[in-house]
Amino acid sequence: LLYLYKNAWTIILILFIGYLCKIYFVEPFLSEYQAKQSYKDATNPDRVAVLTPDMRRVRAKQQEIAMQRAIDAAEERRKKLAEEKLRKRVKSPEEERWE
C-alpha cells in the first residue's frame, strides 16, 4: 500500500501513456491489418471461383421474383384503373332507369 501511495502519479502516467499508445498506434495497426486480410480472403481466386456460380444463381432467382412481382403489380394497377373508370363513369338516364 505504501508503494502505491509513493508511486501513484507515476502509475497513473504510465497507464495514460499506455492507453494513448493503444488508441493511436495499436488499434489503427490492427484495423488496417484485419482489413488487408479480409480483402485478401475476399479476392482469393479459389474462393471467388466457388462463390461466383452460386451468386449468379441467387441473383437470377431474385430477378425472376422481382419480374413476377412487377407483372402482378401491373395487373393489379390495371384492375384498379378499370374499376375506378367504371365507378366514375356517368350513367345515361336509360341505364339508371333499368337499375
C-alpha positions in Angstrom: 0.0 0.0 0.0 2.9 2.3 0.8 4.3 1.5 -2.7 1.1 2.7 -4.3 1.0 5.8 -2.2 4.5 6.8 -3.2 4.2 6.0 -6.9 0.5 6.8 -7.6 1.2 9.6 -10.1 3.8 7.5 -11.9 1.4 4.6 -12.2 -1.3 6.9 -13.5 1.0 8.5 -16.0 2.2 5.1 -17.3 -1.4 3.9 -17.6 -2.4 7.1 -19.5 0.6 6.8 -21.9 -0.2 3.1 -22.5 -3.9 4.0 -23.2 -2.8 6.7 -25.7 -0.4 4.2 -27.4 -3.2 1.7 -27.7 -5.6 4.2 -29.2 -3.2 5.9 -31.7 -0.9 3.1 -32.7 -2.1 -0.4 -31.8 -5.8 -0.2 -32.8 -5.2 1.5 -36.2 -2.5 -1.0 -37.0 -4.7 -4.0 -36.1 -7.7 -2.5 -38.0 -5.6 -2.0 -41.1 -4.1 -5.5 -40.8 -7.6 -7.0 -40.5 -8.9 -5.0 -43.5 -6.0 -6.3 -45.6 -6.6 -9.8 -44.5 -10.3 -9.5 -45.3 -9.6 -8.1 -48.8 -7.0 -10.8 -49.4 -9.5 -13.6 -48.4 -12.4 -12.0 -50.4 -10.3 -11.8 -53.6 -8.8 -15.3 -53.3 -9.3 -16.8 -56.7 -10.2 -20.2 -55.3 -12.9 -18.8 -53.1 -14.2 -16.5 -55.9 -14.4 -19.4 -58.4 -16.6 -21.4 -55.9 -18.9 -18.5 -54.9 -19.5 -16.9 -58.3 -21.9 -19.5 -59.7 -23.9 -19.5 -56.5 -24.1 -15.7 -56.6 -25.3 -15.8 -60.2 -27.9 -18.4 -59.4 -29.2 -16.4 -56.5 -29.3 -13.2 -58.4 -31.2 -14.9 -61.3 -33.8 -16.2 -58.8 -34.1 -12.7 -57.3 -34.6 -11.3 -60.7 -37.4 -13.8 -61.5 -39.1 -12.9 -58.3 -38.9 -9.2 -59.0 -40.2 -9.7 -62.5 -43.2 -11.7 -61.2 -43.9 -9.0 -58.6 -43.8 -6.3 -61.3 -46.2 -8.3 -63.5 -48.6 -8.8 -60.6 -48.4 -5.1 -59.6 -49.1 -4.0 -63.2 -52.1 -6.4 -63.4 -53.4 -5.1 -60.1 -53.0 -1.5 -61.3 -54.9 -2.2 -64.5 -57.8 -3.8 -62.5 -57.9 -0.8 -60.1 -57.9 1.6 -63.0 -60.7 -0.2 -64.7 -62.8 -0.3 -61.5 -62.1 3.4 -61.0 -63.2 4.3 -64.5 -66.3 2.2 -64.1 -67.1 3.9 -60.7 -66.5 7.4 -62.1 -68.5 6.8 -65.3 -71.6 8.8 -65.7 -74.6 6.7 -66.4 -77.2 7.7 -69.0 -80.8 8.1 -67.9 -81.7 4.9 -69.8 -79.1 2.9 -67.7 -80.3 4.5 -64.4 -83.9 3.5 -65.2 -83.0 -0.2 -65.5 -81.2 -0.3 -62.2 
